[in-house]
Amino acid sequence: MAFGAAAQVSLELVLEQDQFLPGEPVPVAARITNRSGRVLKMGENPDWLMFALESKDVSGGVVPKISEVPVEGEFSLPSSKRAVKRVDIAPHFAILKPGKYSVSATVHIPGWEYDITSAPVHFYVIEGTRIWEQEVGLPALGSNSAPEVRKYVLQQANHLRGAPKLYLRITDESGLHLFKLHIIGTILSFSRPDPQVDARSNLHVMYQSGPSSFNYQMISPGGEVMKRQTWDYYGDSRPRLKPDDEGNIVVVGGKRRLTWEDVPPNEAPAEVPMSVPTNSPVPAPGGTNP
């Protein structure tokens, strides 16, 4: 009977990548295929799709579960059709150490005696290469007390699939408490990012993302992306970061290219000055600020 149920309904887990940094989201896609010849009602109970995680580095193999992975939304799955549910399992398991992990899932169908369990899929949690770090004090107005300290850590991970990625970890002074893990973007393998901190403790990062293109981000101590821009070579001029006399960080050289991924967003492409103070509003089309 169990074999017959497995033949009628199948469950497969898919990962977009197989390497993650500690604290990085681990998105999992659960593909449910119905070949039972009838319409199946799914998602009526909160425990209709359950996940389990194992690791060789954990005593007993089972990774402690912090909470159940929420899989919300009822739906009907016709015969010969497939449904996909996507979830992030990272916040719900104690994935604390680098190592090899395997995740599996079980789907419960109301009225069936047997549950359907997927084959496990494997992924690795890696440390990545630490390429730069700096401690900063959080700005505080009207206070003479010692500032709260944050630590910026830039890491590069060379994934087995795809190009290397650049990450930012924001931790406490000890580095033990993670406040934010931010995926900055894909970086050329030979590129060396340029990180600089302004007078307000914001982090500015310029890195090469293509043969002639560079990405720039300004990130607050709380992990908020305050600016995201794309800059290109302009003739022989390469864009780079430079501090000014007031503690701001400016982009000099190169030429900015407006994109729909910019932060703050742009309503329409327009030319902007080749050197823009990155702590100031970006001029709107027509030369005036909004």
C-alpha positions as CSV (number, residue, x, y, z in Angstrom):
1,M,0.0,0.0,0.0
2,A,2.8,2.4,0.8
3,F,4.4,1.6,-2.6
4,G,1.1,2.3,-4.3
5,A,0.7,5.6,-2.5
6,A,4.2,6.7,-3.4
7,A,3.5,5.8,-7.1
8,Q,0.3,7.9,-7.1
9,V,1.8,11.0,-5.4
10,S,5.5,12.0,-5.5
11,L,7.3,14.6,-3.4
12,E,10.7,16.0,-4.6
13,L,12.8,18.7,-2.9
14,V,14.9,21.1,-5.0
15,L,17.6,23.6,-3.9
16,E,18.8,26.4,-6.2
17,Q,22.3,26.2,-4.7
18,D,24.1,23.7,-2.5
19,Q,26.3,26.0,-0.4
20,F,25.2,28.6,2.1
21,L,26.9,30.8,4.7
22,P,25.8,30.6,8.4
23,G,22.6,32.7,8.7
24,E,21.9,32.8,5.0
25,P,18.4,31.9,3.8
26,V,18.1,28.3,2.7
27,P,15.2,28.3,0.1
28,V,13.7,24.9,-0.6
29,A,11.1,24.1,-3.3
30,A,8.8,21.2,-2.6
31,R,7.4,19.7,-5.9
32,I,4.3,17.6,-5.3
33,T,3.0,15.6,-8.3
34,N,-0.4,14.0,-8.4
35,R,-1.0,10.9,-10.4
36,S,-3.8,9.5,-8.3
37,G,-6.6,10.1,-10.8
38,R,-8.5,12.3,-8.4
39,V,-8.3,15.9,-7.1
40,L,-6.4,16.2,-3.9
41,K,-7.2,18.9,-1.2
42,M,-3.9,20.1,0.2
43,G,-3.0,22.6,3.0
44,E,-6.1,22.2,5.1
45,N,-4.1,21.3,8.2
46,P,-0.9,23.2,9.3
47,D,1.1,20.0,9.5
48,W,0.3,18.8,5.9
49,L,3.9,19.4,4.8
50,M,6.7,18.8,7.4
51,F,10.5,19.2,7.1
52,A,13.3,17.4,8.8
53,L,17.0,18.3,8.8
54,E,20.0,16.1,9.6
55,S,23.7,16.6,10.0
56,K,26.7,14.4,10.7
57,D,28.1,17.1,13.0
58,V,25.0,16.9,15.4
59,S,24.7,14.3,18.1
60,G,22.1,11.8,16.9
61,G,22.1,13.4,13.4
62,V,18.8,15.3,13.8
63,V,19.2,19.1,13.8
64,P,17.1,20.7,16.6
65,K,14.0,22.4,15.3
66,I,13.3,25.9,16.5
67,S,9.8,26.1,15.1
68,E,7.7,24.4,12.5
69,V,8.2,25.6,8.9
70,P,5.1,27.5,8.0
71,V,3.5,26.3,4.7
72,E,0.3,28.3,4.3
73,G,-2.5,28.3,1.8
74,E,-5.1,25.7,0.9
75,F,-5.3,24.5,-2.7
76,S,-6.7,21.8,-4.9
77,L,-4.2,19.7,-7.0
78,P,-5.8,18.0,-10.0
79,S,-4.6,14.7,-11.3
80,S,-1.6,14.8,-13.6
81,K,-0.6,18.2,-12.2
82,R,2.2,19.4,-10.1
83,A,2.3,22.0,-7.3
84,V,5.3,23.8,-5.9
85,K,5.7,25.2,-2.4
86,R,8.7,27.4,-1.6
87,V,9.9,27.9,1.9
88,D,13.0,29.1,3.7
89,I,14.0,26.5,6.3
90,A,16.9,28.4,7.8
91,P,15.0,30.4,10.5
92,H,13.3,27.2,11.8
93,F,16.4,24.9,12.4
94,A,19.5,25.4,14.5
95,I,21.9,25.5,11.6
96,L,24.9,26.7,13.6
97,K,28.0,25.0,12.4
98,P,29.6,24.5,9.0
99,G,29.2,21.0,7.6
100,K,27.0,18.8,5.4
101,Y,23.3,18.8,5.9
102,S,20.4,16.9,4.4
103,V,16.8,18.0,4.3
104,S,13.7,15.9,3.6
105,A,10.0,16.5,3.7
106,T,6.8,14.5,4.4
107,V,3.4,15.3,2.9
108,H,0.2,14.2,4.6
109,I,-2.9,13.7,2.5
110,P,-6.2,13.6,4.4
111,G,-7.9,10.2,4.3
112,W,-4.7,8.3,3.3
113,E,-3.1,5.8,5.6
114,Y,0.4,6.5,4.5
115,D,2.4,9.7,4.3
116,I,4.7,10.5,1.4
117,T,8.3,11.2,2.2
118,S,10.8,12.7,-0.2
119,A,14.4,11.6,-0.8
120,P,16.8,13.8,1.1
121,V,18.7,16.5,-0.7
122,H,22.1,17.7,0.6
123,F,23.7,21.1,1.1
124,Y,26.8,22.5,2.8
125,V,27.2,25.3,5.2
126,I,30.5,27.0,4.6
127,E,32.5,29.8,6.3
128,G,33.5,31.7,3.2
129,T,36.6,33.7,2.8
130,R,36.9,36.7,5.2
131,I,38.4,39.5,3.1
132,W,37.8,42.6,5.3
133,E,36.4,43.6,8.7
134,Q,36.0,46.8,10.8
135,E,34.3,47.7,14.0
136,V,32.2,50.9,14.1
137,G,30.3,52.7,16.8
138,L,26.6,53.4,16.4
139,P,25.8,57.1,16.2
140,A,23.9,58.4,19.3
141,L,22.6,61.9,19.7
142,G,23.0,63.8,23.0
143,S,24.8,61.0,24.8
144,N,28.3,60.8,26.3
145,S,28.1,57.1,27.1
146,A,30.3,54.6,25.3
147,P,28.8,53.8,21.8
148,E,27.3,50.4,21.0
149,V,29.7,48.6,18.7
150,R,28.9,46.8,15.4
151,K,31.3,44.8,13.3
152,Y,31.2,44.8,9.5
153,V,32.7,41.7,7.9
154,L,32.9,41.2,4.2
155,Q,33.1,37.6,3.0
156,Q,33.4,35.9,-0.4
157,A,31.9,32.5,-1.1
158,N,33.0,30.5,-4.2
159,H,29.9,28.4,-4.8
160,L,30.1,25.2,-6.7
161,R,27.3,26.5,-8.9
162,G,27.5,30.0,-10.3
163,A,29.9,32.9,-9.8
164,P,31.4,34.0,-6.5
165,K,29.1,36.0,-4.2
166,L,30.0,38.8,-1.9
167,Y,28.3,38.9,1.6
168,L,28.2,41.3,4.5
169,R,27.9,40.1,8.0
170,I,26.9,42.6,10.7
171,T,27.6,41.3,14.2
172,D,28.3,42.5,17.7
173,E,31.8,43.3,18.9
174,S,32.6,39.7,19.7
175,G,31.3,38.4,16.4
176,L,29.2,35.8,18.1
177,H,25.8,37.5,17.7
178,L,24.7,38.0,14.1
179,F,22.4,41.0,13.4
180,K,22.3,40.7,9.7
181,L,23.6,38.7,6.8
182,H,23.3,40.6,3.6
183,I,24.0,39.2,0.1
184,I,25.7,42.1,-1.7
185,G,25.9,40.5,-5.1
186,T,27.8,38.5,-7.6
187,I,31.4,39.5,-7.9
188,L,34.1,38.8,-10.5
189,S,36.6,36.2,-9.2
190,F,39.6,38.5,-9.6
191,S,37.8,41.6,-8.3
192,R,38.9,43.2,-5.0
193,P,36.0,45.1,-3.3
194,D,36.6,48.5,-1.9
195,P,34.9,49.0,1.5
196,Q,34.9,52.4,3.3
197,V,33.0,53.7,6.3
198,D,31.7,57.2,6.5
199,A,31.3,59.6,9.4
200,R,27.8,58.2,10.2
201,S,29.2,54.6,10.4
202,N,27.5,53.6,7.1
203,L,29.4,51.1,5.0
204,H,30.1,51.9,1.4
205,V,31.2,49.1,-1.0
206,M,32.3,49.3,-4.6
207,Y,33.0,46.1,-6.4
208,Q,33.4,44.9,-10.0
209,S,30.4,42.9,-11.3
210,G,31.3,42.7,-15.0
211,P,34.1,43.4,-17.4
212,S,33.4,47.1,-17.4
213,S,30.7,47.6,-14.8
214,F,30.8,48.2,-11.0
215,N,28.2,48.0,-8.3
216,Y,28.0,50.3,-5.4
217,Q,26.0,50.0,-2.2
218,M,25.6,52.1,0.9
219,I,24.5,50.0,3.9
220,S,23.5,51.2,7.4
221,P,24.7,49.6,10.6
222,G,21.3,48.0,10.9
223,G,21.7,46.3,7.5
224,E,19.4,48.6,5.5
225,V,20.5,49.1,1.9
226,M,20.3,52.9,1.6
227,K,21.8,53.2,-1.9
228,R,22.4,50.8,-4.8
229,Q,23.9,52.0,-8.0
230,T,25.6,50.8,-11.1
231,W,28.7,52.5,-12.5
232,D,30.7,51.9,-15.7
233,Y,34.1,52.7,-17.1
234,Y,34.0,56.0,-19.0
235,G,36.9,56.0,-21.4
236,D,39.9,55.3,-19.3
237,S,38.2,56.5,-16.1
238,R,37.3,53.8,-13.6
239,P,34.7,54.6,-10.8
240,R,36.1,54.5,-7.3
241,L,35.2,55.6,-3.7
242,K,36.8,58.6,-2.2
243,P,36.2,60.3,1.2
244,D,35.6,64.1,1.2
245,D,36.5,66.7,3.9
246,E,33.2,66.3,5.7
247,G,33.4,62.5,6.2
248,N,31.1,61.6,3.3
249,I,32.1,59.0,0.7
250,V,31.8,60.1,-2.9
251,V,32.0,58.2,-6.2
252,V,34.6,59.7,-8.5
253,G,35.4,58.7,-12.1
254,G,33.4,56.5,-14.4
255,K,29.8,57.2,-15.4
256,R,26.7,56.2,-13.6
257,R,24.2,54.0,-15.4
258,L,20.6,54.2,-14.1
259,T,18.8,50.9,-13.7
260,W,15.5,49.7,-12.4
261,E,17.3,48.0,-9.5
262,D,18.6,51.3,-8.1
263,V,18.0,52.3,-4.5
264,P,16.3,54.8,-4.2
265,P,14.4,53.7,-7.3
266,N,14.4,55.7,-10.5
267,E,11.3,56.5,-12.4
268,A,13.0,56.8,-15.8
269,P,16.6,56.6,-17.1
270,A,18.4,59.9,-17.0
271,E,22.0,61.3,-17.0
272,V,23.5,62.1,-13.6
273,P,26.8,63.8,-12.7
274,M,29.9,61.6,-13.0
275,S,30.8,62.3,-9.4
276,V,27.9,62.1,-6.9
277,P,28.2,62.6,-3.1
278,T,26.8,59.3,-1.9
279,N,25.3,60.7,1.3
280,S,23.2,63.3,-0.7
281,P,20.0,62.8,-2.7
282,V,20.5,61.8,-6.3
283,P,19.5,64.7,-8.7
284,A,16.2,64.1,-10.4
285,P,15.8,64.5,-14.1
286,G,16.0,68.2,-15.0
287,G,18.6,69.0,-12.4
288,T,16.4,69.5,-9.3
289,N,16.0,67.4,-6.2
290,P,12.6,66.0,-5.4
